[in-house]
Amino acid sequence: MSERLAIDGGSPIISDPLPSTGGGPGVSCIGDEEVQAVEAVLRTGKLFRFVDDSRVRAFEAAACARLGRKHGLMVNSGTSALVCALQGVGVGPGDEVIVPGYTYIATAAAVVACGAVPVIAEIDESLGLDPRDVEAKVTPQTRAVVPVYMQGVPARISDLMAVCRRHGLAVVEDCCQCIGGEYFGKPVGSIGDAGAWSLNYFKIITCGEGGLVVTDDYGVHERACFASDPALPMWMKETIATDGWGEPPFSANCFRPSELLGALALVQLGRLDAILAHTRAMKRTFLSGLAEPRHYVRQHVDDPDGDCGISAAIIVSDPDLVGRFADALTAEGLPCGAAHSDSFPDRHIYRYWDSILQKRSHHAAASPWTHPAYAGSVTYSQDMCPKTLDLLGRALRFGFNMKTQTHHAEAMAAAVNKVDRCL
Ligand SMILES: Cc1ncc(COP(=O)(O)O)c(C=O)c1O
């Protein structure tokens, strides 16, 4: 008897709903240790980060040790971390910063918050920045590039670094979705001039809201510190051994985290290896269950061992087949849809970054695009990165969470195989 797709009345491969979790892997692991760590801080009443035995300091030190970075600064969000990192490497009015067309809007918004102009570049089959398009978009105004590692997958960082070094550009790695990721043995966040983590509710580890900036360059760190707290020079003496400032402190925002965030983040960091061991095992099981594809290619991953394993993507070859492929998978019990579709204005796709595309900033006179220091002429349009829209319009993404079990990952692969066979 010939095989029938569930969408055509056959039996679905997956009959029980796949397990889902509200937030990211980190939040699913919150347990007694987190509760005790937060309670301990509350009982001391010492919620401010500049205290003896600071939990924030302990988190910064543990994260730096893990990444092999010299300096770490915890802040209150991933967006703040990007702003501090960009200001740390010297980005400001007159500068352009290249970001991928596929990233959360915060990456581009952080550039605007520094007074600089985001330049939106194409992604490639890695679903990360396309090094060739980055090179094509370098202008005399370009100051920095922000490679983003979406859904736990490091981008083509080796090629991107080569382009950036050729043109003397700073690199700020946006690791917000890739905490614990590696690139041929080197932790992401330790490759560029600075790296940024987000610890929000949806991330691989979380403290509810939080972020981290890491760098090896003391000057970058010091500037990131100034960018995070206008009174910081007052407190910094206690936290950073310095005989004086590398440059005079400047005033910016306050992105200071509380000790509660530090305590939570520190416990979660201790869970990172166990989280990654699980998600990586699930992704490996899924990938090894896939048959030779007929109608798709897999997302390109330079170093599969360094991938965090929280997602896998396939890119359907024929754009006209994507809808049917996704609907058929959903009917088989593997709910999915194209990463880009007209039905959902996903703020992870540049096309829906209205405030950026319309060049809106908080005050007309502060607009990076009309600032007297800006000699460039960047223009935006919804279809300016056709390759990005094409790839995301054909990309189907599957997630692996802390409740995913081996049999789920095997069934997910079986569902993909069945649909690919039968279409
Ligand atoms: C790629 C990326 N960059 C930056 C951010 C901003 O992080 P946060 O929400 O902590 O400000 C996020 C958060 O979703 C993200 O996914």
The ligand as an ORCA input file, in Angstrom:
! r2SCAN-3c Opt
* xyz 0 1
  C      20.063     38.151     18.306
  C      19.607     39.021     19.434
  N      20.263     40.168     19.674
  C      19.904     40.986     20.682
  C      18.846     40.678     21.510
  C      18.449     41.625     22.604
  O      18.462     41.021     23.852
  P      17.501     41.558     25.023
  O      16.104     41.178     24.680
  O      18.023     40.872     26.244
  O      17.689     43.031     25.083
  C      18.138     39.496     21.304
  C      17.003     39.144     22.179
  O      16.021     38.573     21.842
  C      18.515     38.647     20.233
  O      17.866     37.513     19.984
*
